[in-house]
Amino acid sequence: MAKHAIRQFILARLVLGSAAAVLVALVIWVAVVAGGSGSDGEPLMVQPTANLQAAQGSLPATAPSTESATVTPSVAPSTSASASASPSTSASSSPSASASGKPKPSKSVSRTPSASPSRSASPSPTPDVFTATYSTSANWREGFIAAIRIVNNDASTRDWSVTITYPSSADVEVRGAWNATVSVSGDTVTLRGKSLAGGQSITAGFQGAKGVADAVRPVGCSVGGGSCRMG
């Protein structure tokens, strides 16, 4: 569309230029003819009228060059391109503004860790209040001597008792005792003592008779509030 308008403009200027040239030639011819008919053979100078001068002044001095015609279309595309670039800028900026304007709150869920069930430690075994050790200090055909060492592991003073069991075939009898009170029930001999201070020990014993020639060894030993070991 722009090229067609430029062509029409150039054609109009060419037509106007040609008409002006024809008009100038006509004025010159009239001046020559008028000069030939003047007196003394001098040509007459005829000045163009005001209308002719005005028409001549409105005419372009030179015809439009091809370069100016080609430069003019190049300006229009650049202007339209810059105008079309602006909508893309506004479109790209609006989503970012809307996204930054309404941030989505982050939902943090705090979970309290469940406490692991605590396992109560098994109570440590209570130390024995008393410990006792049985031994045979002497042995002969008809009898023997038994010795029992008792230790009070507690801090307070306590009474104590030790029970010794013999095999029924031994036929054991008690003839005498020391540091303890002795009682017999069948094949069981019990020794009892009083007021053993804490951290202290005592050795008690008895002399026994037996119905066998071999040495007699107990089959059981116990102490109240503790353990008994047979040596």
HUTA-V427653 format. One record per residue. N is the residue number from 0. RES is the residue in three letters. OMEGA is omega in radians with two decimals (* if undefined). Layout:
N;RES;OMEGA, N;RES;OMEGA
//
This chain:
0;MET;-3.13, 1;ALA;3.13, 2;LYS;3.13, 3;HIS;3.13, 4;ALA;3.14, 5;ILE;3.14, 6;ARG;3.12, 7;GLN;-3.14, 8;PHE;3.13, 9;ILE;-3.14, 10;LEU;3.13, 11;ALA;3.13, 12;ARG;3.11, 13;LEU;-3.13, 14;VAL;3.14, 15;LEU;3.11, 16;GLY;3.13, 17;SER;-3.14, 18;ALA;3.13, 19;ALA;3.13, 20;ALA;3.13, 21;VAL;-3.12, 22;LEU;3.11, 23;VAL;3.13, 24;ALA;3.13, 25;LEU;3.12, 26;VAL;3.14, 27;ILE;-3.13, 28;TRP;3.12, 29;VAL;-3.13, 30;ALA;3.14, 31;VAL;-3.13, 32;VAL;-3.13, 33;ALA;3.14, 34;GLY;3.14, 35;GLY;-3.11, 36;SER;-3.09, 37;GLY;-3.11, 38;SER;3.09, 39;ASP;3.06, 40;GLY;3.12, 41;GLU;3.14, 42;PRO;3.11, 43;LEU;3.11, 44;MET;3.14, 45;VAL;3.12, 46;GLN;3.10, 47;PRO;-3.13, 48;THR;3.14, 49;ALA;3.14, 50;ASN;-3.12, 51;LEU;3.11, 52;GLN;3.13, 53;ALA;3.12, 54;ALA;-3.13, 55;GLN;-3.14, 56;GLY;3.14, 57;SER;-3.13, 58;LEU;3.12, 59;PRO;-3.14, 60;ALA;-3.13, 61;THR;3.09, 62;ALA;-3.13, 63;PRO;3.13, 64;SER;-3.12, 65;THR;-3.11, 66;GLU;3.13, 67;SER;3.12, 68;ALA;-3.13, 69;THR;-3.14, 70;VAL;-3.07, 71;THR;3.12, 72;PRO;-3.10, 73;SER;-3.13, 74;VAL;-3.08, 75;ALA;3.14, 76;PRO;-3.14, 77;SER;3.12, 78;THR;-3.14, 79;SER;3.12, 80;ALA;3.12, 81;SER;3.12, 82;ALA;-3.14, 83;SER;3.14, 84;ALA;-3.09, 85;SER;3.12, 86;PRO;3.14, 87;SER;3.11, 88;THR;-3.14, 89;SER;-3.13, 90;ALA;-3.12, 91;SER;-3.11, 92;SER;-3.07, 93;SER;3.11, 94;PRO;-3.13, 95;SER;3.13, 96;ALA;-3.14, 97;SER;3.14, 98;ALA;3.14, 99;SER;-3.10, 100;GLY;-3.11, 101;LYS;3.12, 102;PRO;3.12, 103;LYS;-3.13, 104;PRO;3.12, 105;SER;-3.12, 106;LYS;3.10, 107;SER;-3.12, 108;VAL;3.13, 109;SER;3.13, 110;ARG;3.12, 111;THR;-3.12, 112;PRO;3.13, 113;SER;-3.12, 114;ALA;3.13, 115;SER;-3.12, 116;PRO;3.14, 117;SER;3.13, 118;ARG;3.13, 119;SER;-3.14, 120;ALA;3.13, 121;SER;-3.10, 122;PRO;3.12, 123;SER;-3.11, 124;PRO;3.12, 125;THR;-3.14, 126;PRO;-3.14, 127;ASP;3.07, 128;VAL;3.12, 129;PHE;2.93, 130;THR;-3.11, 131;ALA;3.12, 132;THR;-3.13, 133;TYR;3.08, 134;SER;3.08, 135;THR;-3.07, 136;SER;3.12, 137;ALA;-3.11, 138;ASN;3.03, 139;TRP;-2.94, 140;ARG;-3.05, 141;GLU;-3.08, 142;GLY;-3.11, 143;PHE;3.07, 144;ILE;3.13, 145;ALA;3.12, 146;ALA;3.14, 147;ILE;3.09, 148;ARG;-3.10, 149;ILE;3.14, 150;VAL;3.06, 151;ASN;-3.12, 152;ASN;-3.13, 153;ASP;3.13, 154;ALA;-3.10, 155;SER;3.13, 156;THR;-3.07, 157;ARG;2.98, 158;ASP;-3.06, 159;TRP;3.08, 160;SER;-3.13, 161;VAL;3.14, 162;THR;-3.11, 163;ILE;-3.13, 164;THR;3.14, 165;TYR;3.07, 166;PRO;-3.08, 167;SER;-3.12, 168;SER;-3.09, 169;ALA;3.12, 170;ASP;-3.05, 171;VAL;3.04, 172;GLU;-3.11, 173;VAL;3.13, 174;ARG;-3.14, 175;GLY;-3.10, 176;ALA;3.08, 177;TRP;-3.12, 178;ASN;3.14, 179;ALA;2.99, 180;THR;-3.00, 181;VAL;3.02, 182;SER;-3.10, 183;VAL;3.06, 184;SER;-3.10, 185;GLY;3.14, 186;ASP;-3.07, 187;THR;3.11, 188;VAL;-3.13, 189;THR;3.09, 190;LEU;-3.13, 191;ARG;3.11, 192;GLY;-3.08, 193;LYS;2.95, 194;SER;3.00, 195;LEU;-3.07, 196;ALA;-3.14, 197;GLY;-3.12, 198;GLY;-3.13, 199;GLN;3.13, 200;SER;3.13, 201;ILE;3.08, 202;THR;3.12, 203;ALA;-3.13, 204;GLY;3.12, 205;PHE;3.03, 206;GLN;-3.08, 207;GLY;3.02, 208;ALA;-3.06, 209;LYS;-3.11, 210;GLY;3.14, 211;VAL;3.14, 212;ALA;-3.10, 213;ASP;3.10, 214;ALA;-3.11, 215;VAL;3.11, 216;ARG;-3.13, 217;PRO;3.05, 218;VAL;3.13, 219;GLY;3.11, 220;CYS;3.14, 221;SER;3.11, 222;VAL;-3.11, 223;GLY;3.13, 224;GLY;-3.14, 225;GLY;-3.08, 226;SER;-3.13, 227;CYS;-3.12, 228;ARG;3.12, 229;MET;-3.10, 230;GLY;*
//
